[in-house]
Amino acid sequence: MARHLRFVARTVFVKNGDVDTAYRTLNNAVNQEGIIDIIRRNRYYEKKWQKRRRENYEEMQAIYNKEMRRRIAMLSRIKTESDPWPV
């Protein structure tokens, strides 16, 4: 039971018999927390070198995404500012 405590707090109310919307809401919540990825990953044994490779890849991906968010934020700031030297 201790392994499944994560699922105890997930409650979605079905309003007016609309099960599809409740299912979509639950699916989104579970996906955002990464539970589906963990379950898929733990379905089979992951060798140590595969785990290291995956973790390194995820770390590099996070660094890349952070840098891209920073660059996009900088570009959006530049576009919204008025031109200090109008032509």
LOGUBA-804925 format. One line per field, with one value per residue (C-alpha): x, y, z negated; residue number from 1; residue in three letters; chain. Coordinates in steps of 0.25 Angstrom, whole numbers, plus 2048, in hexadecimal, padded with zeros to 3 digits. Each point is the difference from the previous one (the first is absolute). Layout:
X: c(X, ...)
Y: c(Y, ...)
Z: c(Z, ...)
n: c(NUM, ...)
res: c(ALA, ...)
chain: c(A, ...)
END
This chain:
X: c(800, 80B, 805, 7F2, 7FE, 803, 7F3, 7F7, 800, 7FC, 7F1, 7F8, 7F1, 7F7, 7F6, 7F3, 804, 80C, 80A, 808, 804, 803, 809, 807, 802, 806, 808, 806, 803, 807, 808, 805, 805, 808, 7F9, 7FD, 80F, 804, 7F7, 804, 80F, 7FE, 7F9, 80D, 80D, 809, 80F, 809, 807, 7F2, 7FC, 80C, 7FE, 7F2, 803, 80B, 7F7, 7F5, 80A, 805, 7F2, 7FC, 80D, 7FC, 7F2, 804, 809, 7F6, 7F5, 80B, 803, 7F1, 7FD, 80C, 7FB, 7F1, 806, 808, 7F4, 7F6, 80A, 800, 80C, 809, 806, 7F5, 804)
Y: c(800, 80A, 7FF, 805, 80C, 80A, 7FC, 802, 80F, 800, 803, 805, 803, 7FC, 80B, 7FE, 7F2, 805, 7F5, 804, 80E, 7FA, 7F5, 80B, 808, 7F4, 7FC, 80F, 800, 7F2, 804, 80D, 7F9, 7F6, 7F4, 7FA, 801, 7FA, 7F4, 7FE, 801, 7F6, 7F6, 7F9, 800, 80C, 7FC, 80A, 805, 803, 807, 809, 803, 803, 809, 807, 802, 806, 809, 806, 801, 808, 809, 802, 804, 809, 808, 800, 806, 80A, 804, 801, 809, 809, 801, 803, 80B, 806, 800, 807, 80B, 80C, 803, 809, 805, 803, 801)
Z: c(800, 7FD, 80F, 804, 7F7, 80C, 806, 7F3, 801, 80F, 800, 80C, 7FF, 80B, 802, 807, 804, 809, 7FF, 80C, 7FA, 7F2, 807, 808, 7F3, 7F9, 80B, 801, 7F1, 800, 80D, 7FA, 7F4, 808, 7FA, 80E, 804, 7F3, 802, 80E, 7FC, 7F5, 808, 804, 7F9, 804, 800, 7F9, 80C, 806, 7F4, 800, 80F, 7FE, 7F4, 807, 80C, 7F7, 7F9, 80D, 805, 7F4, 802, 80F, 7FD, 7F5, 809, 80B, 7F7, 7FB, 80F, 804, 7F4, 804, 80E, 7FC, 7F6, 80C, 809, 7F6, 7FD, 808, 809, 7F9, 80D, 80A, 80E)
n: c(1, 2, 3, 4, 5, 6, 7, 8, 9, 10, 11, 12, 13, 14, 15, 16, 17, 18, 19, 20, 21, 22, 23, 24, 25, 26, 27, 28, 29, 30, 31, 32, 33, 34, 35, 36, 37, 38, 39, 40, 41, 42, 43, 44, 45, 46, 47, 48, 49, 50, 51, 52, 53, 54, 55, 56, 57, 58, 59, 60, 61, 62, 63, 64, 65, 66, 67, 68, 69, 70, 71, 72, 73, 74, 75, 76, 77, 78, 79, 80, 81, 82, 83, 84, 85, 86, 87)
res: c(MET, ALA, ARG, HIS, LEU, ARG, PHE, VAL, ALA, ARG, THR, VAL, PHE, VAL, LYS, ASN, GLY, ASP, VAL, ASP, THR, ALA, TYR, ARG, THR, LEU, ASN, ASN, ALA, VAL, ASN, GLN, GLU, GLY, ILE, ILE, ASP, ILE, ILE, ARG, ARG, ASN, ARG, TYR, TYR, GLU, LYS, LYS, TRP, GLN, LYS, ARG, ARG, ARG, GLU, ASN, TYR, GLU, GLU, MET, GLN, ALA, ILE, TYR, ASN, LYS, GLU, MET, ARG, ARG, ARG, ILE, ALA, MET, LEU, SER, ARG, ILE, LYS, THR, GLU, SER, ASP, PRO, TRP, PRO, VAL)
chain: c(A, A, A, A, A, A, A, A, A, A, A, A, A, A, A, A, A, A, A, A, A, A, A, A, A, A, A, A, A, A, A, A, A, A, A, A, A, A, A, A, A, A, A, A, A, A, A, A, A, A, A, A, A, A, A, A, A, A, A, A, A, A, A, A, A, A, A, A, A, A, A, A, A, A, A, A, A, A, A, A, A, A, A, A, A, A, A)
END
